[in-house]
Amino acid sequence: MPEPAQLYSLVLLALSLHPQHPTTSQCESCAAAWPCDTVRLAYRLREGF
């Protein structure tokens, strides 16, 4: 698989592993205020595609 496709897959994985908790508005994975740093970085990378 080409490198951009692998990177895009990792971005989607990061976004799926760090969802917003519906009642607390925090990241379910790291319990930080949502969007957490991982989600912000993944979103910026996704926008780069």
N, C-alpha and C positions, 0 to 999 in steps of 0.2 A: 504494500500500500504506500503511495507517495506520502512524503512528510506532511504537506498541508492537510491531507485527509486524516492523518493520525492526530494532528493538532486539533482539528475540528472535532474529532471524536472525543478527545480529552476535554475540550471545552464543554461539550454537551454532557459529559459525565460529571464534571464539576458542577454544572448548573442543576443537574438532577440530584446530586448528593447533598446540596445545600439549599433545600427549599425553605420558604418562609413558613413558620408555624402559624396556623390560622388564628389562634387566640392570643398569643403573646407577641406577635410581630418580631420574633427573633429567629435566627437561623436554627433549624432543627439539628444540624450537625455540630456546629461549634458554639451555639448559644450566644453568639454576638448579635448586636443589633443588625437587623436585616435591611438592606443587603450587606452581607459581610464582605471582607476584603477579597475572599476567593470568588464570590459572585461578581463583584465589581471588575476584577481582573478578567474573568471568563467572558463577561459581557463585552468588555473593551476588545478582547481578542476576537470575539465573534463578529463584532462590527468591522473589524479589519478585513474580514473575508468579503 
